[in-house]
Amino acid sequence: MNAKTSFLSAATIVAAAAVALPATAQEVASPAGVTTTTAAAPPTADPPSDTTAGPSAPEPRERDTVTVHRSITPNRPWMIVGGSLLVGSYVPTAVIAATQGRTVEDSNLLIPVAGPWLNLDNRRCDGCADETRNVAMIIGTGVLQAAGVGMMIMSFFIPEKIEAATIQAGPMKLHVVPTQVGRAGMGLGTVGVF
């Protein structure tokens, strides 16, 4: 490797660094006819110091965060909410049907999910007091029981995403730039700030 080749490689690396650094630029002409632009960070003025507040902490640097998730079934939140809906609507209905059941039709309420609908089909209580309210409550409990069972079934088809790992990287900037190697060779170079 002669001195001219080594100078060209050094000039190319300096040029690659100039592309990666946003700052004030200065052009340098080399004897081989290659113009290289180098960059330096602009001078920053020190912020005025406040002696009453004590030493100031450096500003936190921005960090990139990547979170990796994994999927599991059954979906626990869906299973818990669905089970709560089913149990929360079935137990009071079953207790009322078992303790205050007037007819055989009310014993259908002991069957989860289908019981309220069977009760409505077989209901023969036209002259009973508050029949409209009773029918509305039976329909409500049937809908809630069906929704609970539906959510429990769907928990097997909708996976739950839980956090498996979190990866944080500091304020790193890496640039890949084309570089000339030797007289006619081309390659890639990396310039970064760590």
C-alpha positions as CSV (number, residue, x, y, z in Angstrom):
1,M,0.0,0.0,0.0
2,N,1.6,3.3,-1.0
3,A,1.2,6.7,0.6
4,K,-1.3,7.9,-2.0
5,T,-3.7,5.0,-1.4
6,S,-3.5,5.4,2.3
7,F,-4.2,9.1,2.0
8,L,-7.2,8.5,-0.2
9,S,-8.6,5.9,2.3
10,A,-8.2,8.4,5.2
11,A,-9.8,11.1,3.1
12,T,-12.8,8.8,2.4
13,I,-13.2,8.0,6.1
14,V,-13.1,11.7,7.0
15,A,-15.7,12.4,4.2
16,A,-17.9,9.6,5.5
17,A,-17.7,11.1,9.0
18,A,-18.7,14.4,7.6
19,V,-21.9,12.9,6.1
20,A,-22.9,11.5,9.5
21,L,-22.3,14.5,11.7
22,P,-24.6,17.5,11.3
23,A,-22.5,20.5,12.1
24,T,-20.5,23.4,10.6
25,A,-18.5,22.3,7.7
26,Q,-14.9,23.0,6.6
27,E,-13.5,22.1,3.2
28,V,-10.0,20.8,2.9
29,A,-8.3,20.3,-0.5
30,S,-5.8,17.4,-0.7
31,P,-2.8,17.3,-3.0
32,A,-4.4,14.4,-5.0
33,G,-7.3,16.6,-6.1
34,V,-9.8,15.1,-3.7
35,T,-11.9,17.6,-1.7
36,T,-12.9,16.4,1.7
37,T,-15.5,18.1,3.9
38,T,-15.0,17.6,7.6
39,A,-17.5,18.7,10.2
40,A,-17.2,19.7,13.8
41,A,-19.8,20.2,16.4
42,P,-20.7,23.9,16.8
43,P,-19.5,25.4,20.0
44,T,-22.1,25.5,22.7
45,A,-22.3,28.2,25.3
46,D,-22.5,27.0,28.9
47,P,-25.9,27.7,30.4
48,P,-25.9,30.3,33.1
49,S,-25.3,28.6,36.4
50,D,-27.7,29.0,39.2
51,T,-25.7,28.8,42.4
52,T,-28.7,28.7,44.6
53,A,-30.2,25.6,43.1
54,G,-27.0,23.5,43.5
55,P,-25.4,21.4,40.7
56,S,-27.7,20.6,37.8
57,A,-28.1,17.1,36.7
58,P,-27.3,16.4,33.0
59,E,-30.3,16.0,30.8
60,P,-31.3,12.4,30.2
61,R,-30.4,11.1,26.8
62,E,-33.2,9.8,24.6
63,R,-33.4,6.0,24.6
64,D,-34.9,3.7,22.0
65,T,-37.1,1.0,23.5
66,V,-38.3,-2.2,21.8
67,T,-40.8,-4.4,23.6
68,V,-41.2,-8.1,22.5
69,H,-44.5,-9.8,23.2
70,R,-45.6,-13.4,23.2
71,S,-49.0,-14.7,22.7
72,I,-50.7,-17.2,25.1
73,T,-54.1,-18.9,25.1
74,P,-56.5,-18.9,26.8
75,N,-56.7,-15.1,27.0
76,R,-56.9,-14.7,30.8
77,P,-58.8,-11.4,30.9
78,W,-61.4,-12.6,28.6
79,M,-61.7,-15.9,30.5
80,I,-62.0,-14.1,33.9
81,V,-64.6,-11.5,32.6
82,G,-66.6,-14.2,30.8
83,G,-66.6,-16.5,33.8
84,S,-67.6,-13.6,36.1
85,L,-70.5,-12.7,33.8
86,L,-71.7,-16.3,33.7
87,V,-71.4,-17.0,37.4
88,G,-72.6,-13.5,38.4
89,S,-75.8,-13.9,36.4
90,Y,-76.4,-17.6,36.9
91,V,-76.0,-18.0,40.7
92,P,-78.7,-15.4,41.7
93,T,-81.1,-16.8,39.1
94,A,-80.5,-20.4,40.3
95,V,-80.9,-19.4,44.0
96,I,-84.2,-17.6,43.4
97,A,-85.5,-20.5,41.2
98,A,-84.5,-23.1,43.8
99,T,-85.9,-21.2,46.8
100,Q,-89.0,-19.5,45.4
101,G,-89.8,-21.5,42.3
102,R,-93.6,-21.4,41.8
103,T,-93.9,-23.9,39.0
104,V,-92.1,-26.5,37.1
105,E,-91.1,-23.9,34.5
106,D,-89.0,-22.1,37.1
107,S,-86.9,-25.2,37.6
108,N,-85.6,-24.6,34.0
109,L,-83.7,-21.6,35.5
110,L,-81.3,-24.1,37.1
111,I,-79.9,-24.9,33.7
112,P,-77.1,-22.5,32.8
113,V,-77.4,-20.5,29.5
114,A,-80.4,-22.3,28.0
115,G,-82.6,-22.2,31.2
116,P,-83.8,-18.6,30.9
117,W,-84.9,-19.2,27.3
118,L,-86.7,-22.5,28.2
119,N,-88.4,-20.7,31.1
120,L,-89.7,-17.9,28.7
121,D,-91.0,-20.5,26.3
122,N,-92.9,-22.5,28.9
123,R,-93.9,-19.5,31.1
124,R,-97.7,-19.5,31.9
125,C,-98.1,-16.6,34.3
126,D,-100.3,-14.1,32.6
127,G,-102.0,-12.9,35.8
128,C,-98.9,-12.8,38.0
129,A,-97.8,-9.6,39.7
130,D,-94.8,-7.8,38.2
131,E,-94.7,-10.2,35.2
132,T,-93.2,-7.6,32.9
133,R,-90.3,-7.1,35.3
134,N,-89.8,-10.8,35.8
135,V,-89.7,-11.4,32.0
136,A,-87.2,-8.5,31.6
137,M,-85.0,-9.9,34.3
138,I,-85.1,-13.4,32.8
139,I,-84.1,-12.0,29.4
140,G,-81.3,-10.0,31.0
141,T,-79.9,-13.0,32.8
142,G,-80.1,-15.1,29.6
143,V,-78.2,-12.5,27.6
144,L,-75.5,-12.1,30.4
145,Q,-75.0,-15.9,30.7
146,A,-74.7,-16.3,26.9
147,A,-72.2,-13.4,26.7
148,G,-70.2,-14.9,29.5
149,V,-70.0,-18.3,27.8
150,G,-69.2,-16.6,24.5
151,M,-66.3,-14.7,26.0
152,M,-65.0,-17.8,27.6
153,I,-65.0,-19.6,24.3
154,M,-63.5,-16.6,22.4
155,S,-60.6,-16.6,25.0
156,F,-59.3,-19.7,23.2
157,F,-59.3,-17.9,19.8
158,I,-58.1,-14.4,20.8
159,P,-54.5,-14.8,22.2
160,E,-53.4,-12.7,25.1
161,K,-50.2,-10.7,24.4
162,I,-47.9,-10.5,27.3
163,E,-44.6,-8.7,27.5
164,A,-41.7,-11.1,27.1
165,A,-38.7,-8.7,27.0
166,T,-37.9,-5.0,26.8
167,I,-34.7,-4.0,25.1
168,Q,-33.4,-0.4,25.5
169,A,-30.6,1.1,23.6
170,G,-28.9,4.4,24.4
171,P,-28.6,7.3,22.1
172,M,-26.7,5.5,19.4
173,K,-26.6,6.7,15.8
174,L,-25.1,4.5,13.2
175,H,-24.8,5.4,9.5
176,V,-23.7,3.1,6.7
177,V,-22.1,5.0,3.8
178,P,-20.4,4.0,0.5
179,T,-16.6,4.2,0.7
180,Q,-13.8,4.0,-1.8
181,V,-11.2,1.5,-0.9
182,G,-7.9,1.9,-2.9
183,R,-8.0,3.3,-6.4
184,A,-10.9,1.5,-7.9
185,G,-12.4,-0.4,-5.0
186,M,-15.8,0.4,-3.5
187,G,-17.2,-0.7,-0.2
188,L,-19.3,0.2,2.8
189,G,-18.2,2.1,5.8
190,T,-19.9,2.7,9.1
191,V,-19.8,5.9,11.1
192,G,-21.5,6.2,14.4
193,V,-22.0,8.1,17.6
194,F,-22.1,6.0,20.8
